[in-house]
Amino acid sequence: LQVQMQAGQPQPSESMMDSSAMSNHLPNDDIDADLTNLEESLDSTVLSSAGDITSIPELSGNVRYFKPKKLTLKSYKKAFCRCKDTHIAFYKTEEDSNGTPAMKVNIKGCEAHPDLNLASQKYGIKLFVPGSDGMSEIWLRFDSEEQYCKWMAACKLASQGKTMADSSYVTEVESIKTLLSRQQPSQSPAPVQLQFDVNVNAEDFVAPRYHKRIKNKTLVQRIMEAHSNVQNLNLIESKMAYIKAWQALPDFGITYFVIKQKNSKKEEILGVAYNRIMRVDMNSGDVVKTWRYNTLKSWRVNWEIRHVVLEFEEETLNFSTQSASCKTVHEFIGGYIFLSMRSSDKNQTLNEELFLKLTGGWN
């Protein structure tokens, strides 16, 4: 995708852009707008039986799952799983699915990270489920790409508090399928050289750890093989596909800071995301503890000793920052909380006073 964007493929013609712009700016009264919104919200294609808006969509099938714990081997168990609303129920067999499940998990507000290896046909999801004791992990493994796409779409919607009854479910499934298709090895022979003037330097496209391990010529060949899957995209489509691929990365949207807790000489990593705060072990990279913002009662900066104080419902985190100013961490947290309080109304006036209050760091 980076190669394709650098190639500067032509965007849609001006005539197409003009016609599209005109259609987007045609006058539309409130009644038509409301009818359009109603039609989208009642999109029956996502329902399990067409036309029956009272039925609740669900997914079911054989899934392998694993609950990771420290010092344990990865041993997946087989189960018949049923995903309905924002819950996943685990049964020993399909015959037991009419009774009480062996385990039931509410995945509302969860974090769903892909665990894929397309070359070996490994399709998995790592679920981080919020609970009273922080985030618990459940790893799911699927037998096919089709099954993975449907379950991943359901988990992504659940992370936003939505269910498969939402009209965006089918779109989400198709989006995941498209993303996977672009990661598949190309069936056609790799092109010897590009048809346009772009100098492909592997060091600009891969992480340093890969560039040190693999020869530059081999990396360029792999880049060109991958490029053949997206070479027909224009510039805008390439940028949108790049953004979607970027957002699908497990660490997307997380900013990391080196910290020291009060009365401790040990350095740790603090991860700040749009919906949670994490303590990460510096040596292993494992997440030690996760807090959601809805459990954060208050946060402030102690300017005398330059410590950030986060008061959660169950505990208090008091630390100094080693890799940035203490105010920077406070601004990240306050900024994310401010964004979570804004509505989807595009005409909403920016409350500058509230923004400065949340990000200012004053006592």
KOLKE-331872 format. One record per residue (C-alpha): residue in three letters; y, z, x. Coordinates in Angstrom, 1 decimal. Layout:
residues N
PT  code       v       w       u
PT   ALA       Y       Z       X
...
end
This chain:
residues 363
PT  code       v       w       u
PT   LEU     0.0     0.0     0.0
PT   GLN     2.4     0.7     2.9
PT   VAL     1.6    -2.7     4.4
PT   GLN     2.2    -4.3     1.0
PT   MET     5.6    -2.6     0.6
PT   GLN     6.7    -3.6     4.1
PT   ALA     5.7    -7.1     3.3
PT   GLY     8.5    -7.2     0.8
PT   GLN     6.6    -9.1    -1.9
PT   PRO     9.0   -10.6    -4.4
PT   GLN     9.9    -8.5    -7.4
PT   PRO     9.7    -9.9   -11.0
PT   SER    12.1   -12.8   -11.5
PT   GLU    15.6   -12.2   -12.7
PT   SER    14.9   -13.9   -16.0
PT   MET    12.0   -11.6   -16.6
PT   MET    14.1    -8.6   -15.7
PT   ASP    16.9    -9.7   -17.9
PT   SER    14.6   -10.2   -20.9
PT   SER    13.0    -6.8   -20.3
PT   ALA    16.4    -5.1   -20.0
PT   MET    17.6    -6.7   -23.2
PT   SER    14.4    -5.7   -25.1
PT   ASN    14.9    -2.1   -23.8
PT   HIS    18.5    -2.0   -25.0
PT   LEU    18.0    -3.4   -28.5
PT   PRO    19.5    -1.2   -31.1
PT   ASN    16.9     1.0   -32.7
PT   ASP    17.7     3.5   -35.5
PT   ASP    16.5     7.0   -35.7
PT   ILE    13.9     6.2   -38.4
PT   ASP    12.2     3.5   -36.2
PT   ALA    12.2     5.9   -33.2
PT   ASP    10.6     8.6   -35.2
PT   LEU     8.0     6.3   -36.6
PT   THR     7.2     5.1   -33.1
PT   ASN     6.8     8.6   -31.8
PT   LEU     4.5     9.5   -34.8
PT   GLU     2.4     6.4   -34.1
PT   GLU     1.9     7.4   -30.5
PT   SER     1.1    11.0   -31.3
PT   LEU    -1.6     9.9   -33.8
PT   ASP    -3.2     7.3   -31.5
PT   SER    -6.7     7.3   -32.8
PT   THR    -8.3     5.7   -29.7
PT   VAL    -8.7     9.1   -28.1
PT   LEU   -10.6    10.6   -30.9
PT   SER   -14.3    10.8   -30.9
PT   SER   -14.6     9.0   -34.2
PT   ALA   -12.0     6.3   -35.0
PT   GLY    -9.8     7.2   -37.9
PT   ASP   -10.9    10.8   -38.2
PT   ILE    -7.9    12.8   -37.0
PT   THR    -9.5    16.1   -37.9
PT   SER   -12.3    15.8   -35.3
PT   ILE   -11.8    17.4   -31.9
PT   PRO   -12.7    15.2   -28.9
PT   GLU   -15.2    16.6   -26.4
PT   LEU   -17.1    15.6   -23.3
PT   SER   -20.7    16.5   -22.7
PT   GLY   -23.3    15.7   -20.1
PT   ASN   -25.3    16.9   -17.2
PT   VAL   -23.1    18.3   -14.4
PT   ARG   -23.9    20.1   -11.1
PT   TYR   -21.6    23.1   -10.4
PT   PHE   -20.9    25.5    -7.6
PT   LYS   -18.9    28.7    -7.4
PT   PRO   -17.9    29.2    -3.8
PT   LYS   -18.0    32.6    -2.2
PT   LYS   -17.5    33.8     1.4
PT   LEU   -20.5    33.5     3.7
PT   THR   -22.6    31.5     1.1
PT   LEU   -24.3    28.1     1.5
PT   LYS   -23.3    25.3    -0.8
PT   SER   -26.0    25.4    -3.5
PT   TYR   -25.1    23.4    -6.6
PT   LYS   -26.8    24.3    -9.9
PT   LYS   -27.6    21.9   -12.7
PT   ALA   -26.2    22.5   -16.1
PT   PHE   -25.4    20.8   -19.4
PT   CYS   -21.6    21.1   -19.8
PT   ARG   -19.4    20.6   -22.8
PT   CYS   -15.6    20.3   -22.5
PT   LYS   -13.8    20.9   -25.7
PT   ASP   -10.1    21.8   -26.2
PT   THR    -9.3    23.5   -22.8
PT   HIS   -12.7    25.2   -22.3
PT   ILE   -15.8    24.2   -20.4
PT   ALA   -19.1    25.7   -21.6
PT   PHE   -22.1    25.7   -19.3
PT   TYR   -25.7    25.7   -20.7
PT   LYS   -29.0    25.6   -18.9
PT   THR   -30.2    22.6   -20.8
PT   GLU   -29.0    20.3   -23.5
PT   GLU   -31.4    21.9   -26.0
PT   ASP   -29.5    25.3   -25.4
PT   SER   -26.1    23.7   -26.2
PT   ASN   -26.2    24.9   -29.8
PT   GLY   -26.4    28.5   -28.8
PT   THR   -24.4    30.8   -26.6
PT   PRO   -23.3    29.3   -23.3
PT   ALA   -24.4    30.9   -20.0
PT   MET   -20.8    30.7   -18.9
PT   LYS   -17.5    29.6   -20.5
PT   VAL   -14.3    28.9   -18.6
PT   ASN   -10.8    28.3   -19.9
PT   ILE    -9.3    25.7   -17.7
PT   LYS    -5.8    25.7   -19.3
PT   GLY    -3.2    25.7   -16.4
PT   CYS    -5.9    24.9   -13.9
PT   GLU    -5.5    22.9   -10.7
PT   ALA    -7.8    19.9   -10.4
PT   HIS    -8.3    18.4    -7.0
PT   PRO   -10.5    15.4    -6.3
PT   ASP   -13.5    15.8    -4.0
PT   LEU   -14.5    12.2    -3.4
PT   ASN   -16.4    10.1    -0.9
PT   LEU   -16.7     6.7    -2.4
PT   ALA   -18.8     5.3     0.5
PT   SER   -21.6     7.8    -0.3
PT   GLN   -20.9     7.8    -4.0
PT   LYS   -19.9    11.4    -4.1
PT   TYR   -17.8    12.2    -7.2
PT   GLY   -16.5    15.8    -7.4
PT   ILE   -13.7    17.9    -8.7
PT   LYS   -12.5    21.2    -7.3
PT   LEU   -11.2    23.4   -10.1
PT   PHE    -8.9    26.3    -9.4
PT   VAL    -8.8    28.3   -12.6
PT   PRO    -6.1    31.0   -13.2
PT   GLY    -7.2    34.5   -14.0
PT   SER    -6.2    38.1   -13.9
PT   ASP    -7.4    38.4   -10.3
PT   GLY    -5.7    35.2    -9.1
PT   MET    -7.3    31.8    -8.9
PT   SER   -11.1    31.4    -9.1
PT   GLU   -12.8    28.2    -7.8
PT   ILE   -15.5    26.1    -9.6
PT   TRP   -16.7    22.8    -8.0
PT   LEU   -18.1    20.1   -10.3
PT   ARG   -20.2    17.2    -9.1
PT   PHE   -20.9    14.1   -11.2
PT   ASP   -23.5    11.3   -11.1
PT   SER   -21.2     8.3   -11.8
PT   GLU   -17.6     7.1   -11.4
PT   GLU   -17.3     6.7   -15.2
PT   GLN   -18.2    10.3   -15.8
PT   TYR   -15.9    11.5   -13.0
PT   CYS   -12.9     9.6   -14.4
PT   LYS   -13.3    11.1   -17.9
PT   TRP   -13.7    14.7   -16.7
PT   MET   -10.9    14.4   -14.2
PT   ALA    -8.6    13.1   -16.9
PT   ALA    -9.5    16.0   -19.2
PT   CYS    -8.9    18.5   -16.4
PT   LYS    -5.6    17.0   -15.5
PT   LEU    -4.4    17.3   -19.1
PT   ALA    -5.8    20.8   -19.3
PT   SER    -3.6    21.7   -16.3
PT   GLN    -0.6    20.8   -18.5
PT   GLY    -1.9    22.7   -21.5
PT   LYS    -3.0    19.5   -23.3
PT   THR    -6.4    18.4   -24.6
PT   MET    -8.3    15.1   -24.9
PT   ALA    -6.7    14.7   -28.3
PT   ASP    -3.4    13.9   -26.6
PT   SER    -2.5    10.2   -26.7
PT   SER    -2.2    10.1   -22.9
PT   TYR    -5.9    10.8   -22.3
PT   VAL    -7.0     7.1   -22.4
PT   THR    -4.1     6.1   -20.2
PT   GLU    -5.0     8.9   -17.7
PT   VAL    -8.7     7.7   -17.5
PT   GLU    -7.6     4.1   -16.8
PT   SER    -5.1     5.3   -14.2
PT   ILE    -7.8     7.2   -12.3
PT   LYS   -10.2     4.2   -12.5
PT   THR    -7.4     1.9   -11.1
PT   LEU    -6.8     4.4    -8.3
PT   LEU   -10.5     4.5    -7.4
PT   SER   -10.8     0.7    -7.5
PT   ARG    -8.1     0.4    -4.9
PT   GLN   -10.0     2.8    -2.6
PT   GLN   -13.3     0.8    -2.8
PT   PRO   -14.2    -1.3     0.2
PT   SER   -13.3    -4.9    -0.4
PT   GLN   -16.2    -7.3    -1.2
PT   SER   -14.3   -10.2     0.3
PT   PRO   -14.1   -10.8     4.1
PT   ALA   -11.2    -9.1     5.7
PT   PRO    -8.3   -11.4     6.5
PT   VAL    -7.8   -12.2    10.1
PT   GLN    -4.1   -12.0     9.8
PT   LEU    -1.4   -11.5     7.2
PT   GLN     0.2   -14.4     5.4
PT   PHE     3.6   -12.8     6.0
PT   ASP     5.5   -11.3     8.9
PT   VAL     4.5    -7.7     9.2
PT   ASN     3.5    -6.0    12.4
PT   VAL     0.6    -3.7    11.7
PT   ASN     0.7    -0.7    14.1
PT   ALA    -2.1     1.7    13.1
PT   GLU    -0.2     4.6    14.4
PT   ASP     2.4     4.1    11.6
PT   PHE    -0.3     4.2     8.9
PT   VAL    -2.8     6.9     9.7
PT   ALA    -2.7    10.6    10.7
PT   PRO    -2.6    11.4    14.4
PT   ARG    -6.1    13.0    14.3
PT   TYR    -7.6     9.6    13.2
PT   HIS    -5.6     7.6    15.6
PT   LYS    -6.8     9.6    18.6
PT   ARG   -10.4     9.4    17.5
PT   ILE   -10.7     5.7    16.5
PT   LYS    -9.6     2.7    18.4
PT   ASN    -6.4     1.0    17.3
PT   LYS    -8.1    -2.4    16.7
PT   THR   -10.8    -0.8    14.5
PT   LEU    -8.1     1.0    12.4
PT   VAL    -6.1    -2.2    12.0
PT   GLN    -9.2    -3.9    10.7
PT   ARG    -9.9    -1.2     8.2
PT   ILE    -6.2    -1.2     7.1
PT   MET    -6.5    -5.0     6.4
PT   GLU    -9.7    -4.6     4.5
PT   ALA    -8.1    -2.0     2.3
PT   HIS    -5.0    -4.1     1.9
PT   SER    -7.0    -6.9     0.4
PT   ASN    -7.4    -4.7    -2.7
PT   VAL    -3.6    -4.6    -3.3
PT   GLN    -2.3    -7.8    -1.8
PT   ASN    -1.5    -9.3    -5.2
PT   LEU     0.9    -6.4    -6.2
PT   ASN     4.6    -7.1    -6.2
PT   LEU     7.0    -4.6    -4.6
PT   ILE     7.6    -2.4    -7.7
PT   GLU     3.9    -2.2    -8.5
PT   SER     3.2    -1.3    -4.9
PT   LYS     5.7     1.5    -4.9
PT   MET     4.4     2.9    -8.2
PT   ALA     0.8     2.7    -6.9
PT   TYR     1.9     4.5    -3.7
PT   ILE     3.5     7.3    -5.6
PT   LYS     0.5     7.8    -7.8
PT   ALA    -1.8     7.9    -4.8
PT   TRP     0.5    10.3    -3.1
PT   GLN     0.5    12.6    -6.2
PT   ALA    -3.3    12.6    -6.3
PT   LEU    -3.5    14.3    -2.8
PT   PRO    -4.7    17.9    -3.0
PT   ASP    -1.7    19.3    -1.1
PT   PHE     0.9    17.2    -3.0
PT   GLY     4.0    19.2    -3.9
PT   ILE     3.2    22.3    -1.7
PT   THR     5.6    23.5     1.0
PT   TYR     4.2    25.8     3.6
PT   PHE     6.0    28.6     5.5
PT   VAL     4.9    30.9     8.3
PT   ILE     5.4    34.5     7.3
PT   LYS     4.7    38.1     8.4
PT   GLN     4.2    40.8     5.8
PT   LYS     6.1    44.0     6.1
PT   ASN     4.5    46.4     8.6
PT   SER     2.1    43.7     9.8
PT   LYS     2.1    41.7    13.1
PT   LYS    -0.3    39.1    11.8
PT   GLU     1.1    35.7    10.9
PT   GLU     0.1    34.1     7.6
PT   ILE     0.9    30.9     5.7
PT   LEU     2.8    31.0     2.4
PT   GLY     2.4    28.0     0.2
PT   VAL     5.0    27.4    -2.5
PT   ALA     4.2    24.9    -5.3
PT   TYR     5.9    24.0    -8.5
PT   ASN     3.7    26.4   -10.5
PT   ARG     2.2    28.9    -8.1
PT   ILE     2.6    30.8    -4.8
PT   MET    -0.4    31.1    -2.4
PT   ARG    -1.3    33.1     0.7
PT   VAL    -3.2    31.0     3.1
PT   ASP    -5.3    32.2     6.1
PT   MET    -3.7    30.6     9.2
PT   ASN    -7.0    30.2    11.1
PT   SER    -9.3    28.8     8.4
PT   GLY    -6.8    27.3     6.0
PT   ASP    -8.5    29.0     3.0
PT   VAL    -6.4    30.3     0.1
PT   VAL    -6.6    34.1     0.2
PT   LYS    -4.6    34.8    -3.0
PT   THR    -2.8    32.8    -5.7
PT   TRP    -0.1    34.0    -8.1
PT   ARG     1.3    32.0   -11.0
PT   TYR     5.0    32.1   -11.7
PT   ASN     4.4    33.6   -15.2
PT   THR     3.2    36.8   -13.4
PT   LEU     6.3    37.0   -11.3
PT   LYS     8.6    39.7   -12.7
PT   SER    11.4    39.4   -10.1
PT   TRP    12.2    38.0    -6.6
PT   ARG    15.1    38.7    -4.3
PT   VAL    16.2    38.7    -0.6
PT   ASN    16.8    42.0     1.3
PT   TRP    19.6    40.8     3.5
PT   GLU    19.6    43.9     5.7
PT   ILE    16.2    43.2     7.1
PT   ARG    16.0    39.5     6.0
PT   HIS    12.9    40.0     3.9
PT   VAL    11.8    38.2     0.7
PT   VAL    10.5    40.5    -2.0
PT   LEU     8.3    39.1    -4.8
PT   GLU     7.3    41.5    -7.5
PT   PHE     4.3    40.4    -9.5
PT   GLU     2.7    42.2   -12.4
PT   GLU    -0.2    43.5   -10.2
PT   GLU     1.4    43.9    -6.8
PT   THR     4.5    43.3    -4.6
PT   LEU     4.7    40.9    -1.7
PT   ASN     7.3    41.8     1.0
PT   PHE     7.6    39.5     4.0
PT   SER     9.8    37.9     6.6
PT   THR     9.8    34.2     7.3
PT   GLN     9.1    32.9    10.8
PT   SER     9.5    29.1    10.3
PT   ALA    12.6    28.9     8.0
PT   SER    15.4    31.0     6.7
PT   CYS    14.4    33.7     4.1
PT   LYS    16.9    32.1     1.8
PT   THR    15.1    28.8     1.9
PT   VAL    11.9    30.3     0.5
PT   HIS    14.0    32.0    -2.2
PT   GLU    15.7    28.7    -3.1
PT   PHE    12.3    26.9    -3.5
PT   ILE    11.0    29.6    -5.9
PT   GLY    14.2    29.8    -7.9
PT   GLY    14.5    26.0    -8.0
PT   TYR    10.9    25.6    -9.4
PT   ILE    11.5    28.3   -12.0
PT   PHE    14.7    26.7   -13.0
PT   LEU    12.9    23.3   -13.5
PT   SER    10.2    25.0   -15.6
PT   MET    12.8    26.3   -18.0
PT   ARG    14.3    22.9   -18.7
PT   SER    13.2    21.0   -21.7
PT   SER    12.1    17.3   -21.8
PT   ASP    15.4    16.4   -23.5
PT   LYS    17.1    13.9   -21.1
PT   ASN    20.5    14.7   -22.6
PT   GLN    20.2    18.4   -21.7
PT   THR    23.3    19.7   -20.0
PT   LEU    22.7    21.1   -16.5
PT   ASN    23.3    24.9   -16.5
PT   GLU    24.9    25.2   -13.1
PT   GLU    25.5    28.9   -13.5
PT   LEU    21.8    29.7   -14.2
PT   PHE    20.7    27.4   -11.3
PT   LEU    23.0    29.2    -8.8
PT   LYS    21.9    32.6   -10.2
PT   LEU    18.2    31.7    -9.7
PT   THR    18.6    30.2    -6.2
PT   GLY    21.3    32.3    -4.8
PT   GLY    19.2    35.1    -3.4
PT   TRP    21.6    37.9    -4.3
PT   ASN    20.5    41.4    -5.2
end
